[in-house]
């Protein structure tokens, strides 16, 4: 029998990344965010592969740490305020 892959839900990501549920749902709209492999509970719960999330974390290392997310947001804000980003 083959091994069942580890699956994560939005609730799991809320805990894993210490991020509000709404912020997780906004990530779903980003082009590079992993797509759910299945929806359960009449389409209300998205299931994501843990391996896909781990790859996303490698390319977005700030996602799993609230302090790193805040530092990145501050950096981007300063760049915008200085006219370096539009």
Secondary structure, DSSP 8 states (H G I E B T S, - for coil): ------EE-HHHHHHHHT--HHHHHHHTTSTTS---SEEETTTTEEEEEHHHHHHHHHH-GGGG-HHHHHHHHHHHHHHHHTTS--
